[in-house]
Amino acid sequence: MSDYSFLRTISDVSKIITPLDSAIRFPEVLEILLEKYGDAIDIFCQLITESDSSADVLRKIRSSERNSNERMALLKMYRRCVSPVLDTETTKKIKKVSSETLIETYGETFKPISKLKSQFSKLPKEYRYALVALVGEYDTRGQLGYQLTGAFFDWFEEHFRGKYTIEGPRGAGRDIELSEIYPEFEGSYPCDFVIRRCNDNEVLAVGFGRYDSTRGGSQSDDRTGGNSNKVEKLKAFDQVTPTRLKLIFLSDGPGLMHRDTWEEACVLDGQWNERVRVITLKLAAKRISPEWLES
């Protein structure tokens, strides 16, 4: 086989895009978020009332005795209302990063407790709606990707039952590291799914699933650049430990139609003597075949 990009033969990209819609629209989403975060807002207001400083509020939020889900909600509110420079991923690591370190490093950016007490002593209803909208902004991030991968799993299992298996998390869950399949592989290479032949359990392909509702600029560059790096890592490993592995990029969504993203997908598709294929859900039946997997 030689490099050949099937995607370059497609004249109308919109025809191969899969429309997935799981988002709850405004304003219905506000009531749902208020039910989810309403209790946390009450706790946040109470902590401000009871505390002598903004730093003290942070200490109380990051208490090890607090429920982790509640803590995350409160940390999101703290970031939105007190100190936007505090990222949630760092502040949630209560065992690795102390509150005193955060306070010493970022304390000068904290909104004064006197102002917080004034603002949150009697929080108007419209403010509560605004706050839950900010806190819940990214709650559905990744859900469309899970939906896409789940649909691909369903399709694969229906078409190849008894011949091939597909494994991996359908939703949020731990990815499969390539080193779990090939102990000789060094470094991190998390895969969204792995395809095996049933009769001998041989791994034939690994893959990645992404759904982009919209994408452009640096986000597009980061995604496509990361995909190219995945190909190069696998090629380098294959030179040392020969395999028959194929690489599948399940890339779907309106963001794929972005000019730079589509061009990078076309460049990626067909690489490594056609061992790499970029597909959408609508292209799965045409592009994923026993002949290709076994070649």
Secondary structure, DSSP 8 states (H G I E B T S, - for coil): -----GGGG-S-GGGG---------TTHHHHHHHHHHHHHHHHHHHHHHH-SSHHHHHHHHT-TTS-HHHHHHHHHHHHHHT-TTS-HHHHT-TTTS-HHHHHHHHGGGS--HHHHHHHHTT--HHHHHHHHHHHTTTTTTTHHHHHHHHHHHHHHHHHHTTTEEEES-SSSS--EEHHHH-TT--S--EESEEEEETTT--EEEEEEEEE-SS--HHHHHHHHHHHHHHHHHHHHHHHHS----EEEEEEESGGGGSHHHHHHHHHHTTHHHHTEEEE-GGGHHHH--HHHHH-
